Amino acid sequence: MRAEELSLRATVPPAQVPGYKLDRLLGQGAFGQVWVGTNLNTGRTVAVKFYLHRAGVNWSLLTREVKNLVSMAGNRLIVQVLEVGWDAEPPYYVMEYLENGSLDDLIRKRGALPISQAISLFTDIARGLNHSHGKGVLHCDLKPANVLLDPELQPRLADFGQSRLSNEQTPSLGTLFYMAPEQADLNAVPDARWDVYALGAILYCMLVGSPPYRTPDTVTTLDTAGSLPERLKRYRDTIHKSPFPRLHHRVQGMDRMLVGIIDRCLAKKPEDRFENVQQVLESIERRQIARLNLPMMMLGIVGPVLLLLVMGLFFWRGVAVAERESANELKEMVLQNNLFAARLGARTLEKEIETLFRLIEEEAKQPQLEKLFSETIHAAGSDLLESLIEDGVTDTERLPLLELQKRQELEKYLLSRFNRIQANSGSKRKTAEFDSLFLTDRWGTMIAAAFSGETSATRIGYNFAYRSYFNGQSQDSDESISARKFQGTQSSHISVPFRSTSTNRWKIAVSTPISIAIPTETEKEEPSKTITGVLVLTINLGDFDLLPDESSDGMSGSRRKSDRLAVMVDGHAGTGFQKETREGTILQHPAFSQFAEEYANAPNIKYQIDDGMLSRLKGDGTYQYIDPVSIDDAGQEYAGQWIAAMAKVEISRKTVDSIERKEPANLWVLVQARADTVTSPVASMGEKMMREGFIALLTLLAMVCSLWMFVVWVMRLPDSFRAVIQSRNGGGTELTGAANEVTLDADR
């Protein structure tokens, strides 16, 4: 019967409100009912809240809600009171009806809200609450269910049934998980920071979907409390002992400033929270300004950094281009210097060879030589000399020639002349080292010889008609060819380079013909017989001073060898009887003297420039010459790239018409300089410039960072100045309210 009575009563309004038609029951609580009605004059839908008389109800407290709502009338962020029936039975008040329900309904329907929507709702709630505090009213029960949403989903604060004036000392309990821990005390004094905590809890709930500290275990712990004080104590202990909520940190799009606002609102100690809602709004405003300024700040940060990067890029490119161009200019200059030095070395070698030609020609015209040579040939006889050119001649068959008294006298004479030539050359700064001086007969057989450091007996009687120094050809011929097919040279001649059998080093020979007329008994008659032969002077290659101007500049020889050097290259084109290409063969190189013992033990080794490189060297030279000597372990000192140029050696000779013409000597002088020693100063300069530029960029970056630190510090100054000014002037938001205002404590 009791349930039936209540059901019947719920379908009938407690009373009729003049000017309104009550349509349906919206909800009811311990102290009253809320009905949805319609204004008969305007047709506006309203909500009417009745305070039903019950035993033990304190009506003065129930009127508080209406009184506080009336005091805040006119603010769009707080539910508006349209009419109050204080003298009606039961008392009631009419307020605007918001059909979109509460924020709690929205969260239950959609779950966690996007950050932008949550911040918008939170800001409006905070503004409405700040207005309430400005009127001296503390809400004390702020939660999503007490925030209604208008047709544009704008929040309206409602249900001020637990509100207190700022100067009241009466405790007020809020809703669990939205209530500050110190508020959960029956002796607590109302504090604006209670509402600050509730604000943070609402924002946390909008972002996460549930209020802070709410877990199934926590709810069970609170529901099992035996009394209200025990329930409140468990609530306080739960908050103080639980870890600080962190779920909002993981929300997508969360920023540090918003995390700081939420964390400060939810601080467990009230002294750690914002002091009032105004500070919360200022923090939100600072965040908004920071977000609005973020693009400009990013531009202010990224812009200078990009500018520095672009400047650094162009600086690096400029240094690289300048370094490359400077290196190329230096390389070209060194190449031209090498070409000049090569030409100078070629001219020097030409003079050396011309001097040798004059020397050998003068020796060939010595009367004593002609006398001794003709006597030796006459004493030997044509039969002996012709027998020595046949194949298979034995040492026994050569012995008669060796034992000839006249030949021995000729050999002594050659030795004296050879020693004199060596003595005269030794007085000069550095000239070619002579190896031997010898004579051959008309068939190419060695008759007498003077050698440097070895006995002549090992060569006397052997035939060398196949050698180019005898026959005047451009290549040595096959030794097996009969000497009868060769004819001695008709003019002074420089031979094809050939190897020394003892030192394995290259040698050349200058030769000149000898022609001695033997007169008849009657002096008036023409000479009837001529004795011919060839006088040969051999020289060790490697002893020519190809860069004579560099030994007197005070620099060490080892450095000269490693940084810049000159070599002699064979220029004889084609192939000899051994079918090997001679052109490009290295004949004289500093390494040959430096590692003489190693090269003497390697008779088959030959260093040759490849055809492609040789072609470039004959042209304008190259920056990328690789020394063939560097392929051996002993020649690693000469590894790496070189800048090289080459010049041809040509000899001035008078022809039969007595006109002096240049004739090729089939020799080249190559001068090479290390590429890295040329470009290393430029590279070092580039590195220094890059280092200085990098330091400059770092300095500029440090200045930009310092300026931005100053800007950030200055941007924070207004808040500090405002706080100082407010403290000096006694300003700030003053929460006022009348202590003697008596209101009804309406049921909820």
C-alpha positions in Angstrom: 0.0 0.0 0.0 2.9 2.4 0.8 4.5 1.8 -2.6 1.2 2.2 -4.3 0.6 5.5 -2.5 4.0 6.8 -3.5 3.5 5.7 -7.0 0.2 7.5 -7.2 1.6 10.6 -5.6 4.5 10.7 -8.1 2.0 11.1 -10.9 0.4 14.2 -9.3 2.2 17.4 -8.7 2.5 18.4 -5.0 0.8 21.7 -5.8 -0.2 23.9 -8.8 2.1 26.7 -9.7 0.3 29.8 -11.0 1.1 30.5 -14.6 2.8 27.1 -15.2 1.5 23.7 -16.3 3.4 20.8 -14.7 3.8 17.9 -17.2 5.9 15.2 -15.7 8.1 14.3 -12.8 11.8 14.7 -13.6 13.2 13.4 -10.3 12.9 13.2 -6.6 15.0 13.1 -3.5 14.9 13.0 0.3 13.6 16.6 0.6 11.6 17.2 -2.5 10.7 16.7 -6.2 11.6 18.3 -9.5 8.9 18.6 -12.2 9.1 19.6 -15.8 6.5 22.2 -16.7 5.6 24.8 -19.3 5.1 28.6 -18.9 1.5 29.2 -20.0 2.3 32.7 -21.2 5.6 32.1 -23.1 5.5 28.3 -23.7 9.0 28.0 -22.3 9.9 24.7 -20.7 11.0 25.1 -17.1 11.9 22.9 -14.1 10.0 23.4 -10.8 11.6 22.2 -7.6 9.3 21.6 -4.6 10.5 21.4 -1.0 8.1 18.9 0.7 7.5 19.3 4.4 8.9 16.3 6.3 9.5 15.8 10.0 12.9 17.0 11.1 13.7 19.1 8.1 15.7 22.3 8.7 13.9 24.7 6.4 16.3 27.5 7.0 19.1 25.4 5.5 17.0 24.3 2.5 16.4 28.0 1.5 20.2 28.4 1.1 20.2 27.0 -2.4 17.5 29.3 -3.7 19.1 32.3 -2.0 22.5 31.6 -3.5 21.0 31.0 -6.9 19.1 34.2 -6.8 22.3 36.1 -5.7 24.1 34.8 -8.9 21.2 35.5 -11.3 22.3 36.9 -14.6 25.4 34.8 -15.2 24.9 32.5 -18.2 27.2 29.8 -16.7 24.9 29.2 -13.7 21.4 27.8 -13.8 18.9 30.7 -13.7 16.1 31.0 -11.1 13.0 32.4 -12.8 10.5 32.5 -9.9 10.3 31.7 -6.2 7.3 30.7 -4.2 8.4 31.3 -0.6 4.9 31.4 0.9 3.5 28.5 -1.1 2.6 25.2 0.4 5.0 23.4 -0.2 7.6 26.1 -1.1 9.1 25.9 -4.6 11.2 27.8 -7.1 11.1 27.8 -10.9 14.4 27.5 -12.8 15.3 27.1 -16.5 15.2 23.6 -17.9 18.2 22.2 -19.8 17.1 19.2 -21.9 20.6 18.0 -22.8 21.1 16.6 -19.3 24.3 16.8 -17.3 28.0 16.5 -18.0 27.9 13.2 -16.3 25.4 12.0 -18.8 27.6 13.1 -21.6 30.7 11.3 -20.2 28.6 8.1 -19.6 27.4 8.3 -23.2 30.7 9.2 -25.0 33.4 8.2 -22.6 36.6 10.3 -22.4 36.3 13.6 -24.2 38.8 15.2 -26.6 41.2 17.5 -25.0 39.9 20.6 -26.9 36.3 19.9 -25.8 37.3 19.1 -22.3 39.3 22.3 -21.9 36.5 24.4 -23.3 34.0 22.9 -20.9 36.5 23.1 -18.0 37.2 26.8 -18.7 33.5 27.7 -18.7 32.9 25.7 -15.5 35.8 27.5 -13.9 34.5 30.9 -15.0 31.0 30.1 -13.6 32.6 28.9 -10.4 34.8 32.0 -10.2 31.7 34.1 -10.5 30.1 32.2 -7.7 33.2 32.7 -5.5 33.1 36.3 -6.4 29.6 36.5 -4.9 31.0 34.8 -1.8 29.4 31.4 -2.5 31.4 28.2 -2.4 29.7 25.3 -4.3 31.2 22.5 -2.1 29.6 19.7 -4.2 31.0 20.3 -7.7 30.8 17.2 -9.9 29.8 16.3 -13.5 26.2 15.5 -12.4 25.8 19.1 -11.1 26.9 20.6 -14.4 24.1 20.8 -16.8 24.5 21.4 -20.6 22.5 23.9 -22.6 21.4 23.3 -26.3 24.9 24.4 -27.4 26.5 22.0 -24.9 27.7 24.9 -22.8 27.9 24.1 -19.1 25.7 25.6 -16.4 26.4 25.1 -12.7 23.5 23.7 -10.8 22.6 22.2 -7.4 23.9 24.6 -4.9 22.2 22.7 -2.0 25.6 22.1 -0.3 27.0 25.5 -1.0 28.4 27.7 1.7 29.3 31.3 2.1 33.0 32.0 2.1 32.8 33.3 5.7 30.8 30.4 7.1 32.3 27.8 9.4 29.7 25.1 8.8 31.1 21.9 7.2 29.7 20.7 3.9 30.2 17.2 2.4 30.6 16.7 -1.3 30.6 13.7 -3.5 33.2 11.0 -3.1 36.1 11.1 -5.6 35.3 14.7 -6.4 35.6 15.9 -2.8 39.0 17.2 -1.5 40.4 14.8 1.2 40.3 17.5 3.9 36.7 18.2 3.0 35.7 14.7 4.1 35.6 15.8 7.8 32.5 16.7 9.8 34.5 19.4 11.4 36.1 20.9 8.3 35.8 24.6 7.6 34.7 25.5 4.0 37.6 26.5 1.7 37.8 27.7 -1.9 40.4 25.1 -2.5 37.7 22.4 -2.1 36.2 23.6 -5.3 39.6 23.8 -6.9 40.1 20.1 -6.2 36.7 19.4 -7.6 37.5 21.3 -10.8 40.7 19.2 -11.3 38.7 16.0 -10.6 36.1 17.0 -13.3 38.8 17.8 -15.9 40.5 14.5 -15.0 37.2 12.6 -15.4 36.5 14.3 -18.8 39.9 13.3 -20.1 40.2 9.8 -18.6 36.5 8.7 -18.3 36.4 8.3 -14.5 37.3 10.4 -11.5 40.7 10.1 -9.8 41.3 7.3 -7.2 38.1 5.5 -8.2 38.8 1.8 -8.5 36.6 -1.3 -7.7 38.7 -2.0 -4.6 38.4 1.6 -3.4 34.6 1.6 -3.9 34.3 -1.7 -2.0 36.4 -0.3 0.8 34.2 2.8 1.2 30.9 0.9 0.9 31.8 -1.5 3.7 32.3 1.4 6.2 29.9 1.0 9.2 29.3 4.7 9.7 29.7 8.1 8.0 32.8 9.2 10.0 34.4 5.8 9.2 33.5 6.2 5.6 35.0 9.7 5.5 38.2 8.5 7.2 38.6 5.6 4.8 38.2 8.1 1.9 40.9 10.4 3.3 43.3 7.5 3.9 42.7 6.1 0.4 43.7 9.4 -1.2 46.7 10.0 1.0 48.1 6.5 0.7 47.3 5.9 -3.0 49.8 6.8 -5.7 49.1 10.1 -7.4 46.9 9.5 -10.5 48.8 9.4 -13.7 46.3 8.2 -16.3 45.9 11.7 -17.7 49.6 11.7 -18.6 49.0 9.1 -21.3 46.1 10.9 -23.0 46.9 11.6 -26.6 47.7 15.3 -27.2 48.4 16.0 -23.5 50.9 18.8 -22.9 53.1 19.6 -19.9 51.2 22.7 -18.9 47.8 21.0 -18.8 49.3 18.1 -16.8 50.7 20.7 -14.4 47.3 22.3 -14.0 45.5 19.0 -13.3 48.2 17.9 -10.9 48.2 21.1 -9.0 44.4 21.1 -8.7 44.5 17.5 -7.4 47.3 18.1 -4.9 46.7 16.1 -1.7 47.7 19.0 0.5 45.6 22.1 0.1 48.6 24.4 0.4 50.0 22.8 -2.8 46.9 23.6 -4.8 45.9 26.8 -6.5 44.6 29.2 -3.9 41.4 30.0 -5.8 39.7 29.5 -9.1 41.0 32.7 -10.5 44.5 31.2 -10.4 43.2 28.2 -12.3 41.8 30.5 -15.0 45.0 32.4 -15.2 46.9 29.1 -15.7 44.5 28.1 -18.4 44.9 31.5 -20.0 48.7 31.2 -19.9 48.4 27.8 -21.5 46.2 29.2 -24.2 48.6 32.1 -24.8 51.5 29.7 -24.8 49.7 27.5 -27.4 48.9 30.5 -29.5 52.5 31.7 -29.2 53.8 28.3 -29.9 53.9 28.6 -33.7 55.7 32.0 -33.4 58.0 30.6 -30.7 58.7 27.6 -32.8 59.3 30.0 -35.7 61.5 32.0 -33.5 63.5 28.9 -32.5 63.4 26.9 -35.7 63.8 30.0 -37.9 67.2 31.0 -36.5 68.3 27.4 -36.4 67.3 27.0 -40.0 69.0 30.2 -40.8 72.1 29.0 -39.1 71.9 25.7 -40.9 71.5 27.5 -44.3 74.4 29.8 -43.4 76.4 26.8 -42.3 75.5 25.0 -45.5 76.5 27.9 -47.7 79.6 28.5 -45.6 80.6 24.8 -45.9 79.9 24.9 -49.6 81.8 28.2 -50.0 84.8 26.8 -48.1 84.6 23.5 -50.1 84.5 25.4 -53.4 87.2 27.8 -52.4 89.3 24.8 -51.2 88.7 22.9 -54.4 89.5 25.9 -56.6 92.5 26.9 -54.6 93.7 23.3 -54.7 93.2 23.2 -58.5 95.0 26.4 -58.9 97.9 25.2 -56.8 97.9 21.9 -58.7 98.0 23.7 -62.0 100.8 26.0 -60.8 102.8 23.0 -59.6 102.1 21.2 -62.8 103.4 24.2 -64.8 106.4 24.3 -62.5 107.0 20.6 -63.0 106.7 21.1 -66.7 109.2 23.9 -66.6 111.5 21.8 -64.4 111.1 18.9 -66.7 112.1 21.1 -69.7 115.0 22.5 -67.7 116.1 19.0 -66.8 115.8 17.9 -70.4 117.9 20.8 -71.5 120.4 19.9 -68.8 120.5 16.3 -70.0 120.8 17.5 -73.6 123.9 19.5 -72.6 125.3 16.5 -70.7 124.8 14.3 -73.8 126.3 16.9 -76.1 129.2 17.2 -73.8 129.7 13.4 -73.9 129.5 13.5 -77.7 132.3 16.2 -77.8 134.3 14.2 -75.3 134.1 10.9 -77.2 134.7 12.6 -80.5 137.8 14.3 -79.1 139.1 11.1 -77.7 138.6 9.4 -81.0 140.8 12.0 -82.7 143.7 11.5 -80.3 146.8 10.6 -82.4 148.1 8.3 -79.8 144.8 6.4 -79.9 144.9 6.1 -83.7 148.5 4.9 -83.6 148.0 2.2 -80.9 144.6 1.1 -82.4 146.1 0.7 -86.0 149.1 -1.1 -84.6 146.9 -3.5 -82.6 144.7 -4.2 -85.6 147.8 -4.8 -87.7 149.4 -7.1 -85.1 146.2 -9.1 -84.6 145.7 -9.7 -88.3 142.5 -10.0 -90.2 142.4 -13.8 -89.8 142.3 -13.7 -86.0 139.8 -10.9 -85.9 137.4 -12.5 -88.4 137.6 -15.8 -86.6 136.3 -14.2 -83.4 133.0 -13.2 -85.0 132.1 -16.8 -85.7 129.7 -18.7 -83.4 131.1 -20.9 -80.7 134.4 -19.0 -80.1 136.1 -20.4 -77.0 138.3 -18.5 -74.5 141.3 -20.4 -75.8 140.6 -18.9 -79.3 140.4 -15.4 -77.7 143.7 -15.9 -75.8 146.0 -14.8 -78.7 144.2 -11.4 -78.8 144.5 -11.0 -75.0 148.2 -11.7 -75.1 149.0 -9.2 -77.9 151.6 -6.7 -76.6 150.2 -3.9 -78.8 146.7 -4.6 -77.5 147.9 -4.3 -73.9 149.6 -1.0 -74.7 146.3 0.2 -76.2 144.4 -0.9 -73.1 146.8 0.9 -70.8 146.3 4.0 -72.9 142.5 3.7 -72.6 142.8 3.2 -68.9 144.8 6.3 -68.5 142.4 8.3 -70.6 139.4 6.8 -68.7 141.0 7.8 -65.4 141.6 11.3 -66.7 137.9 11.6 -67.8 136.8 10.4 -64.4 139.1 12.8 -62.6 137.9 15.8 -64.7 134.2 14.9 -64.1 134.8 14.5 -60.4 135.7 18.1 -60.0 132.2 19.2 -61.1 129.3 19.4 -58.7 127.5 16.3 -60.0 127.9 14.7 -63.4 127.3 11.3 -64.9 129.3 8.4 -63.5 131.3 6.8 -66.3 131.3 3.0 -66.3 133.7 2.0 -69.1 135.6 3.1 -72.2 136.4 0.6 -74.9 137.2 0.1 -78.6 135.7 -2.4 -81.1 137.0 -3.3 -84.5 135.1 -3.0 -87.7 133.2 -6.3 -86.8 132.1 -5.2 -83.4 134.6 -7.3 -81.4 135.9 -5.6 -78.2 139.7 -5.0 -78.7 140.6 -3.1 -75.6 138.7 -1.6 -72.7 139.0 0.3 -69.4 136.3 -0.5 -66.8 135.4 1.1 -63.5 135.7 -1.5 -60.8 136.2 -4.7 -62.9 138.8 -6.3 -65.1 138.6 -5.9 -68.8 139.7 -9.5 -69.6 136.1 -10.8 -69.1 134.9 -8.9 -72.2 137.9 -8.8 -74.5 137.3 -10.8 -77.7 133.6 -10.8 -77.4 131.5 -9.5 -80.2 128.9 -6.7 -79.6 127.9 -6.0 -83.2 124.2 -6.5 -82.2 124.4 -3.6 -79.7 122.9 -0.3 -80.9 126.0 1.6 -79.7 127.9 -0.2 -82.4 125.5 -0.4 -85.3 123.7 2.9 -84.7 120.2 1.4 -84.8 117.3 2.5 -82.6 117.1 -1.0 -81.0 119.4 -3.7 -79.9 119.3 -6.7 -82.2 119.3 -10.4 -81.6 122.7 -11.6 -80.3 122.4 -14.7 -82.5 122.5 -12.7 -85.7 125.8 -12.9 -87.5 128.1 -9.9 -87.0 128.8 -9.8 -90.7 125.3 -8.4 -91.2 126.0 -5.3 -89.1 128.0 -2.2 -90.0 129.5 0.2 -87.5 127.8 3.5 -86.9 128.8 6.3 -89.3 128.3 9.1 -86.8 128.3 9.8 -83.1 125.4 8.0 -81.6 123.6 7.5 -78.2 122.6 3.9 -77.6 119.4 2.3 -76.5 119.4 2.0 -72.6 120.6 -1.4 -71.5 121.0 -3.1 -68.1 124.3 -3.6 -66.3 125.0 -7.2 -65.7 126.6 -6.5 -62.4 124.3 -3.9 -60.8 121.1 -4.5 -62.7 120.9 -0.7 -63.3 120.3 1.0 -66.6 123.2 2.3 -68.7 123.6 4.2 -71.9 126.5 4.5 -74.2 127.7 7.2 -76.5 129.8 6.0 -79.4 131.6 7.5 -82.4 133.3 5.9 -85.3 137.1 5.7 -85.8 138.5 5.8 -89.3 142.3 5.6 -89.7 143.9 5.9 -93.1 147.1 3.8 -93.7 149.3 5.6 -96.2 151.4 3.7 -98.9 155.2 3.9 -99.2 154.8 6.8 -101.7 153.5 9.8 -99.8 152.2 11.5 -102.9 149.8 8.6 -103.6 146.3 8.4 -102.0 145.8 6.2 -99.0 145.1 2.7 -100.1 143.7 1.2 -96.8 141.5 2.3 -94.0 141.2 0.8 -90.5 137.8 1.4 -88.8 136.3 0.8 -85.4 134.0 2.3 -82.8 135.0 4.1 -79.6 132.3 3.6 -76.9 131.9 5.4 -73.5 129.2 3.9 -71.2 127.5 5.9 -68.5 125.4 4.7 -65.5 121.9 6.2 -65.6 120.8 7.4 -62.2 123.9 9.6 -61.9 122.5 12.5 -64.0 121.6 15.6 -62.0 118.2 16.3 -63.6 117.2 19.0 -61.1 120.5 20.8 -60.4 118.9 23.8 -58.9 117.4 22.0 -55.9 120.5 20.8 -54.1 121.6 24.2 -52.9 118.4 25.5 -51.3 119.2 24.2 -47.8 116.6 21.5 -47.7 117.2 17.9 -46.8 117.7 15.3 -49.5 115.2 12.9 -47.9 112.5 15.5 -48.1 113.4 16.2 -51.7 113.1 12.5 -52.6 109.7 12.2 -50.9 108.1 15.5 -52.1 109.5 16.3 -55.5 111.8 14.3 -57.8 112.9 13.8 -61.3 113.1 10.6 -63.2 114.4 9.5 -66.7 112.0 7.6 -69.0 112.8 5.6 -72.0 111.2 7.1 -75.1 112.2 4.4 -77.7 109.0 3.4 -79.5 108.2 0.0 -80.8 109.6 -3.3 -79.6 113.0 -4.9 -79.7 114.0 -8.4 -80.7 112.7 -9.6 -77.3 109.2 -8.4 -78.3 108.9 -6.1 -75.2 107.7 -2.6 -75.3 110.5 -0.2 -74.2 108.6 3.1 -74.2 107.7 4.3 -70.8 110.3 2.3 -68.9 111.8 4.0 -65.9 115.5 4.3 -66.4 116.6 6.6 -63.6 114.8 7.0 -60.3 116.0 8.0 -56.8 114.7 4.6 -55.5 117.3 2.8 -57.6 120.1 4.4 -55.7 118.3 4.3 -52.4 117.6 0.5 -52.6 120.5 -0.5 -54.9 121.0 -3.8 -53.2 117.4 -4.9 -53.5 117.3 -4.0 -57.2 120.6 -5.7 -57.9 119.1 -9.0 -56.6 116.1 -8.6 -58.9 117.4 -8.8 -62.5 114.0 -9.2 -64.1 112.2 -6.3 -62.5 111.2 -3.5 -64.8 109.1 -0.4 -63.9 107.0 0.9 -66.8 104.4 3.6 -67.2 101.2 2.3 -68.8 100.2 3.6 -72.2 97.2 5.7 -71.0 99.2 7.5 -68.4 102.2 7.9 -70.7 99.9 9.6 -73.3 98.7 12.1 -70.7 102.2 12.8 -69.6 103.2 13.5 -73.1 100.4 16.0 -73.4 99.7 18.5 -70.6 100.7 16.3 -67.7 98.5 14.8 -65.0 97.4 15.4 -61.4 96.9 11.7 -60.8 100.2 10.1 -61.6 101.0 6.8 -59.8 104.7 6.0 -59.6 105.3 2.5 -60.9 108.1 2.0 -58.3 105.4 2.1 -55.6 104.1 -1.3 -56.6 107.1 -2.9 -54.7 107.4 -2.9 -50.9 110.7 -1.2 -51.2 109.1 1.7 -53.1 106.2 2.4 -50.7 107.8 5.7 -49.9 106.7 6.8 -53.4 103.1 5.6 -53.1 100.1 7.9 -53.6 99.1 10.4 -56.3 101.6 12.7 -57.8 101.4 15.8 -60.0 103.7 15.0 -63.0 104.8 16.5 -66.3 107.3 15.3 -68.8 109.6 16.9 -71.4 111.4 15.3 -74.4 115.2 15.3 -74.7 116.5 16.5 -78.0 120.1 16.8 -79.1 121.5 19.4 -81.5 123.5 17.8 -84.2 125.1 19.0 -87.4 124.0 17.1 -90.5 125.9 16.6 -93.7 124.8 20.1 -94.9 126.4 21.6 -91.8 123.1 22.8 -90.5 122.4 22.2 -86.8 119.1 20.4 -86.2 117.4 18.9 -83.2 117.3 15.2 -83.2 115.4 13.1 -80.6 117.4 11.2 -78.1 114.4 9.0 -77.3 114.6 10.0 -73.7 112.1 11.9 -71.5 112.6 13.7 -68.2 109.6 13.4 -65.9 109.3 15.7 -62.8 106.7 14.7 -60.2 105.6 16.3 -56.9 103.3 14.8 -54.3 99.7 15.9 -54.7 99.0 15.8 -51.0 101.9 18.0 -50.1 100.6 20.6 -52.6 97.0 20.5 -51.4 97.6 19.8 -47.7 98.1 23.5 -46.9 94.8 24.3 -48.6 93.1 21.4 -46.8 94.5 22.6 -43.5 93.3 26.1 -44.2 89.8 24.7 -45.1 89.7 22.7 -41.9 90.6 25.8 -39.9 88.0 27.8 -41.6 85.4 25.0 -41.0 86.4 24.9 -37.4 86.2 28.6 -37.0 82.8 28.6 -38.8 81.5 25.8 -36.6 82.6 27.7 -33.5 80.9 30.8 -34.9 77.7 28.9 -35.6 77.8 27.4 -32.1 78.3 30.9 -30.6 75.3 32.2 -32.6 73.2 29.3 -31.5 74.2 29.9 -27.9 73.3 33.5 -28.3 69.9 32.6 -29.8 69.3 30.2 -26.9 70.3 32.8 -24.4 67.9 35.4 -26.0 65.1 32.9 -25.9 65.8 32.1 -22.2 65.6 35.8 -21.6 62.3 36.1 -23.6 60.8 33.2 -21.7 61.8 34.8 -18.4 60.4 38.1 -19.5 57.1 36.5 -20.6 56.7 35.2 -17.1 57.3 38.6 -15.5 53.8 40.1 -15.8 52.3 37.4 -13.5 55.0 38.1 -10.9 54.4 41.9 -11.2 50.7 41.4 -10.9 51.1 39.3 -7.7 53.4 42.0 -6.2 51.0 44.8 -7.1 48.0 42.9 -5.7 49.8 42.2 -2.5 50.9 45.8 -2.1 47.4 47.3 -3.0 45.4 44.6 -1.1 43.9 43.7 -4.5 42.8 40.4 -5.8 39.5 38.6 -5.9 37.6 39.2 -2.7 35.2 36.5 -1.7 32.4 38.3 0.0 29.1 37.2 1.4 26.6 38.2 4.2 27.0 36.1 7.3 23.6 36.9 8.5 21.8 35.8 5.4 19.2 33.2 6.4 18.1 30.8 3.6 16.1 27.6 3.4 18.2 24.4 3.2 16.2 22.8 0.4 16.3 19.0 -0.1 18.4 17.5 -2.8 
